[in-house]
Amino acid sequence: MIQLAKREVIWISFMLFSMFFGAGNLIFPPFLGQSAGISVWVSLTGFILSAVGLPILGVVAIAKAGTFHDLASRVHPLFALIFPFLIYVSIGPGLAIPRAGSLAFEMGMAPFLPESWVTSPLSLFLYTVLFFSIVFWLSLSPSKLVDRFGKWLTPTLLTLIALIFLKSLITPMGPLTEPVEKYATHPILQGFLDGYLTMDALAALVFGIVIANTLRSKGVSDNKSLSTYMIKAGLGAGILLTVIYVILGMLGSKSAFLGEADNGAQILTSLMYHLFGESGTVILGIVFTVACLCVSIGLVTSCSQYFQGLFGSLSYRVWVTILCLLSMGIANLGLTQILSVSVPILGAIYPIAIVLIGLALLGRLLPATSSVYATTVSIVALFGVVDMINSTFVGQAWNSWLHFLPFQAEGAGWIMPALLAGCAGMLLDFGRKTASIYKKGSSS
């Protein structure tokens, strides 16, 4: 059995961290911090539970199940084809990769361009050509991801964030303020739902194949060792994510004196100007660009490996080319349009991923053949579709009866249907087991 050096495990943890940590992960904690004010630690607890806890549990779930396909097959063979495909499309060329390219332009390039250039479609097009050319080049050799992420991109990103944190310690900041809106009434739940938006629980299901293949390239082949090292990498990445989220959240909590902002990007921009002056815009642009590159490379790599396995007639290089071109095209629709489409789609599929991860972690308590997988996932999927139709197509017309569900107003109405469906699945298991015992007794 191959034993990896501690340094190799650390580099793989760095790689996984950089694949998780994109521009969205930069934006949400500062906004949470400013909105939560004096309740920032409570809100950050909820945020870390979902933005760090769920992705780590996702990596653990894949490590224990073997592959994403094996885990999804516990629901139904057809589900094992459809759901992974939806996730790979959603967080791949359909939403997340184009969003990263578009956001890198908004934060990493637009501040340095004349206003007339920023509004010109040609500027975004030229930038995305350059951005996705770099993504294409760095994605062609997935075996080198540890060197590129662990030894280059991740240290660069961590160094820049450490620089921001150290400067904040010696520069006067504002006092904590009173929490606003849902942060005043349900701070931990609102923080949990904010962490939901990072999409990292979905990414954890996708990145499992990349981590496994990286470990195999280093000679780790038996399933037990693969599982162990994947869990260690997940924990290492989780520690880094937690530290960064705490730093960004605390910075945001002390930023109210800079004025109200509509999103975390505006808060970071104001903070960086306060801390570093004009050069702060340059530092922030580099941070966003590196973060967006890391996530895009990780997603292109994992999606290309998945689609190559699904459609074996095309090579990995061809899939990298296709995904980069598709992502570049969609990125040119603009960030606002991409975000408007992504929210309802993610709202429908994210709860399914959470439930699937949770069920997988029950281990010996829930056999892979249990009916709980099918009943719970089916009901949560149905609820997600109904909720998406209500919010997107019928103008909230079904709110009057949907709001009878606990946590629906907070955006987590799927929890009660999931619990009831799980109980129904256990009853089915019990009935099937009882019938089997009765049948054996009758035959004897």
Backbone hydrogen bonds, N-H to C=O, Kabsch-Sander energy under -0.5 kcal/mol:
donor,donor_aa,acceptor,acceptor_aa,energy
4,L,2,I,-0.6
9,V,5,A,-1.8
10,I,6,K,-2.3
11,W,7,R,-2.3
12,I,8,E,-2.2
13,S,9,V,-2.2
14,F,10,I,-2.5
15,M,11,W,-2.3
16,L,12,I,-2.5
17,F,13,S,-2.6
18,S,14,F,-2.5
19,M,15,M,-1.7
20,F,16,L,-1.9
21,F,17,F,-2.9
22,G,20,F,-1.2
26,L,22,G,-0.8
26,L,23,A,-0.6
27,I,23,A,-1.6
28,F,24,G,-2.0
31,F,27,I,-1.3
32,L,28,F,-2.5
33,G,29,P,-2.8
34,Q,30,P,-2.4
35,S,31,F,-2.3
36,A,32,L,-3.0
37,G,33,G,-2.0
38,I,177,T,-2.3
39,S,36,A,-2.4
40,V,37,G,-1.6
43,S,39,S,-2.5
44,L,40,V,-2.8
45,T,41,W,-1.6
46,G,42,V,-1.6
47,F,43,S,-2.4
48,I,44,L,-3.0
49,L,45,T,-1.9
50,S,46,G,-1.5
51,A,47,F,-3.7
52,V,48,I,-1.8
53,G,48,I,-2.5
54,L,49,L,-0.8
56,I,52,V,-2.2
57,L,53,G,-2.7
58,G,54,L,-2.4
59,V,55,P,-2.2
60,V,56,I,-2.5
61,A,57,L,-2.8
62,I,58,G,-2.2
63,A,59,V,-2.4
64,K,60,V,-2.4
65,A,61,A,-2.5
66,G,62,I,-2.3
71,L,67,T,-2.0
72,A,68,F,-2.7
73,S,69,H,-2.0
74,R,70,D,-0.5
74,R,71,L,-1.2
75,V,72,A,-1.7
76,H,72,A,-1.3
80,A,76,H,-2.0
81,L,77,P,-0.6
81,L,78,L,-1.0
82,I,78,L,-2.3
83,F,79,F,-2.3
85,F,81,L,-0.9
86,L,82,I,-2.4
87,I,83,F,-2.4
88,Y,84,P,-2.8
89,V,85,F,-2.3
90,S,86,L,-2.6
91,I,87,I,-2.9
94,G,89,V,-2.6
95,L,89,V,-0.6
95,L,90,S,-0.8
96,A,90,S,-1.5
97,I,92,G,-2.1
99,R,95,L,-2.4
100,A,96,A,-2.2
101,G,97,I,-2.1
102,S,98,P,-2.6
103,L,99,R,-2.8
104,A,100,A,-2.2
105,F,101,G,-1.3
106,E,102,S,-2.1
107,M,103,L,-2.5
108,G,104,A,-2.3
109,M,105,F,-1.5
110,A,105,F,-3.2
112,F,109,M,-2.0
113,L,110,A,-1.7
117,W,114,P,-0.8
118,V,114,P,-2.0
119,T,115,E,-1.7
120,S,117,W,-0.8
123,S,120,S,-1.0
124,L,120,S,-1.1
125,F,121,P,-2.2
126,L,122,L,-2.7
127,Y,123,S,-2.3
128,T,124,L,-2.6
129,V,125,F,-1.9
130,L,126,L,-1.9
131,F,127,Y,-3.1
132,F,128,T,-2.6
133,S,129,V,-1.2
134,I,130,L,-1.9
135,V,131,F,-2.1
136,F,132,F,-2.3
137,W,133,S,-2.3
138,L,134,I,-2.5
139,S,135,V,-1.4
140,L,136,F,-0.8
140,L,137,W,-0.7
144,K,141,S,-2.0
145,L,142,P,-1.6
148,R,144,K,-2.4
149,F,145,L,-3.4
150,G,145,L,-0.6
150,G,146,V,-1.6
151,K,146,V,-0.7
151,K,147,D,-1.1
153,L,148,R,-2.8
154,T,149,F,-2.7
156,T,152,W,-1.8
157,L,153,L,-2.4
158,L,154,T,-2.9
159,T,155,P,-2.4
160,L,156,T,-2.0
161,I,157,L,-2.0
162,A,158,L,-2.4
163,L,159,T,-2.1
164,I,160,L,-1.9
165,F,161,I,-2.3
166,L,162,A,-2.7
167,K,163,L,-2.1
168,S,164,I,-1.8
169,L,165,F,-1.0
170,I,166,L,-0.7
170,I,167,K,-0.7
171,T,167,K,-0.9
174,G,254,K,-1.7
180,V,35,S,-2.3
183,Y,180,V,-1.7
184,A,181,E,-1.7
185,T,181,E,-0.7
186,H,182,K,-3.0
190,Q,186,H,-2.8
191,G,187,P,-2.1
192,F,188,I,-2.0
193,L,189,L,-2.4
194,D,190,Q,-2.1
195,G,191,G,-2.0
196,Y,192,F,-1.3
197,L,193,L,-0.7
197,L,194,D,-1.0
198,T,195,G,-1.3
199,M,196,Y,-1.3
203,A,199,M,-2.1
204,A,200,D,-2.3
205,L,201,A,-1.1
206,V,202,L,-1.3
207,F,203,A,-3.5
208,G,204,A,-1.0
209,I,206,V,-1.0
211,I,207,F,-2.4
212,A,208,G,-2.6
213,N,209,I,-2.2
214,T,210,V,-2.3
215,L,211,I,-2.4
216,R,212,A,-2.3
217,S,213,N,-2.0
218,K,214,T,-0.7
218,K,215,L,-0.8
219,G,216,R,-1.9
220,V,215,L,-2.3
221,S,219,G,-0.8
226,L,222,D,-2.3
227,S,223,N,-2.6
228,T,224,K,-2.2
229,Y,225,S,-2.7
230,M,226,L,-2.3
231,I,227,S,-2.1
232,K,228,T,-2.1
233,A,229,Y,-2.4
234,G,230,M,-2.3
235,L,231,I,-2.4
236,G,232,K,-2.4
237,A,233,A,-2.5
238,G,234,G,-2.2
239,I,235,L,-2.0
240,L,236,G,-1.7
241,L,237,A,-2.6
242,T,238,G,-2.4
243,V,239,I,-2.1
244,I,240,L,-2.2
245,Y,241,L,-2.7
246,V,242,T,-2.3
247,I,243,V,-2.1
248,L,244,I,-2.7
249,G,245,Y,-2.8
250,M,246,V,-2.4
251,L,247,I,-2.2
252,G,248,L,-2.3
253,S,249,G,-1.9
254,K,250,M,-0.9
254,K,251,L,-0.7
255,S,252,G,-1.6
258,L,255,S,-1.9
259,G,256,A,-1.9
267,I,263,N,-1.5
268,L,264,G,-2.6
269,T,265,A,-2.2
270,S,266,Q,-2.4
271,L,267,I,-2.7
272,M,268,L,-2.8
273,Y,269,T,-1.8
274,H,270,S,-2.2
275,L,271,L,-2.5
276,F,272,M,-2.8
277,G,273,Y,-1.9
279,S,276,F,-0.9
280,G,277,G,-1.4
281,T,278,E,-1.2
282,V,278,E,-0.7
283,I,279,S,-2.2
284,L,280,G,-2.6
285,G,281,T,-2.1
286,I,282,V,-2.1
287,V,283,I,-2.5
288,F,284,L,-2.6
289,T,285,G,-2.1
290,V,286,I,-2.7
291,A,287,V,-2.5
292,C,288,F,-2.6
293,L,289,T,-2.3
294,C,290,V,-2.5
295,V,291,A,-2.1
296,S,292,C,-2.3
297,I,293,L,-2.7
298,G,294,C,-2.3
299,L,295,V,-2.6
300,V,296,S,-2.8
301,T,297,I,-2.4
302,S,298,G,-2.3
303,C,299,L,-2.7
304,S,300,V,-2.3
305,Q,301,T,-2.1
306,Y,302,S,-2.0
307,F,303,C,-2.9
308,Q,304,S,-2.2
309,G,305,Q,-1.7
310,L,306,Y,-2.1
311,F,307,F,-3.2
312,G,310,L,-0.5
314,L,311,F,-1.6
319,W,315,S,-2.0
320,V,316,Y,-2.3
321,T,317,R,-2.1
322,I,318,V,-2.6
323,L,319,W,-2.7
324,C,320,V,-2.2
325,L,321,T,-2.2
326,L,322,I,-2.7
327,S,323,L,-2.6
328,M,324,C,-2.2
329,G,325,L,-2.2
330,I,326,L,-2.4
331,A,327,S,-2.5
332,N,328,M,-1.1
333,L,330,I,-2.0
334,G,331,A,-1.5
338,I,334,G,-1.9
339,L,335,L,-2.6
340,S,336,T,-2.0
341,V,337,Q,-1.3
342,S,338,I,-2.1
343,V,339,L,-1.8
345,I,341,V,-1.1
346,L,342,S,-2.8
347,G,343,V,-2.1
348,A,344,P,-1.0
348,A,345,I,-0.6
349,I,345,I,-1.7
350,Y,346,L,-2.6
353,A,349,I,-1.7
354,I,350,Y,-2.2
355,V,351,P,-2.5
356,L,352,I,-2.5
357,I,353,A,-2.5
358,G,354,I,-2.6
359,L,355,V,-2.6
360,A,356,L,-2.1
361,L,357,I,-1.6
362,L,359,L,-1.2
363,G,360,A,-1.0
365,L,362,L,-2.1
366,L,363,G,-1.4
370,S,367,P,-1.9
373,Y,370,S,-0.9
374,A,370,S,-0.5
375,T,371,S,-2.5
376,T,372,V,-2.3
377,V,373,Y,-2.0
378,S,374,A,-2.1
379,I,375,T,-2.1
380,V,376,T,-2.4
381,A,377,V,-2.5
382,L,378,S,-2.4
383,F,379,I,-2.7
384,G,380,V,-2.4
385,V,381,A,-2.1
386,V,382,L,-2.3
387,D,383,F,-2.9
388,M,384,G,-2.2
389,I,385,V,-2.5
390,N,386,V,-2.4
391,S,387,D,-2.2
392,T,388,M,-2.1
393,F,389,I,-2.1
394,V,389,I,-1.7
396,Q,390,N,-3.2
397,A,394,V,-0.9
399,N,396,Q,-1.6
401,W,398,W,-0.9
402,L,398,W,-2.2
403,H,399,N,-2.4
404,F,401,W,-1.0
405,L,402,L,-1.8
408,Q,405,L,-1.6
411,G,408,Q,-1.4
412,A,407,F,-2.9
415,I,412,A,-1.5
418,A,414,W,-2.1
419,L,415,I,-2.2
420,L,416,M,-2.5
421,A,417,P,-2.5
422,G,418,A,-2.3
423,C,419,L,-2.1
424,A,420,L,-2.2
425,G,421,A,-2.3
426,M,422,G,-2.1
427,L,423,C,-2.1
428,L,424,A,-2.1
429,D,425,G,-2.4
430,F,426,M,-2.6
431,G,427,L,-2.8
432,R,428,L,-2.6
433,K,429,D,-2.6
434,T,430,F,-2.7
435,A,431,G,-2.4
436,S,432,R,-2.0
437,I,433,K,-2.3
438,Y,434,T,-2.6
439,K,435,A,-2.3
440,K,436,S,-2.2
441,G,437,I,-2.4
442,S,438,Y,-2.2
443,S,439,K,-2.1
444,S,440,K,-1.6
